[in-house]
Amino acid sequence: MCVYACGHWRKTGASACLYCNMEELKSALTQRAIEQHTQRVRESLRAHEGCDSRYSSYGMGFVQFAAQEKQLFRWLYLEDNQPGRHQEDVLEPEIIRTVMDEFGYDEVTARAFHRDMTYYSYGLAILANTGHLALTEAELREAFRREFRALAAYYGPPKKLPEFAERENAVHQLFR
């Protein structure tokens, strides 16, 4: 087998190469990063299902991915001049639908709201990725709630609330 290293294929003892060229390697790395990111978000969604907004869970998963998969996060979101870099969250269409469904914002407002939340989320994710974010999960969740309240004050209050907030009369958790 050979692996691509330092711009050259190196023979490792087996007869086949894992990747035929550097583009295949980059594509595989990008796919792996997307899978790991999606896994972290899905874990966050499952862990907080029914007790917090889905929207908040996306942000939590994004920051957890940045903290736990440092190099994959950098590859997917921070590296310049390579095809794997993503300007937006790979789950952005799903997240925009969640903002619309969960809070009743129209698509234009949901996109603008999420764009502004993305600036905040990237800051937290980069701090987590570089080891400079020392927040517990509860503190991180509260940080996202504070930013949500600030953006809701700017874009207007949500037309509806997430099911958990209505069911448990937990409006105070979002707007206290």
Stockholm file with secondary structure:
# STOCKHOLM 1.0

chainA/1-176         MCVYACGHWRKTGASACLYCNMEELKSALTQRAIEQHTQRVRESLRAHEGCDSRYSSYGMGFVQFAAQEKQLFRWLYLEDNQPGRHQEDVLEPEIIRTVMDEFGYDEVTARAFHRDMTYYSYGLAILANTGHLALTEAELREAFRREFRALAAYYGPPKKLPEFAERENAVHQLFR
#=GR chainA/1-176 SS CEEEETTEEEECSSSSBSCSSHHHHHHHHHHHHHHHHHHHHHHHHHHTTTTSCHHHHHHHHHHHHHHHCHHHHIIIIICSSSTTCCSSCTTHHHHHHHHHHHHCCCHHHHHHHHHHHHHHHHHHHHHHHTTCCCCCHHHHHHHHHHHHHHHHHHHCCCSSCCHHHHHTTCHHHHCC
#=GC SS_cons         CEEEETTEEEECSSSSBSCSSHHHHHHHHHHHHHHHHHHHHHHHHHHTTTTSCHHHHHHHHHHHHHHHCHHHHIIIIICSSSTTCCSSCTTHHHHHHHHHHHHCCCHHHHHHHHHHHHHHHHHHHHHHHTTCCCCCHHHHHHHHHHHHHHHHHHHCCCSSCCHHHHHTTCHHHHCC
//
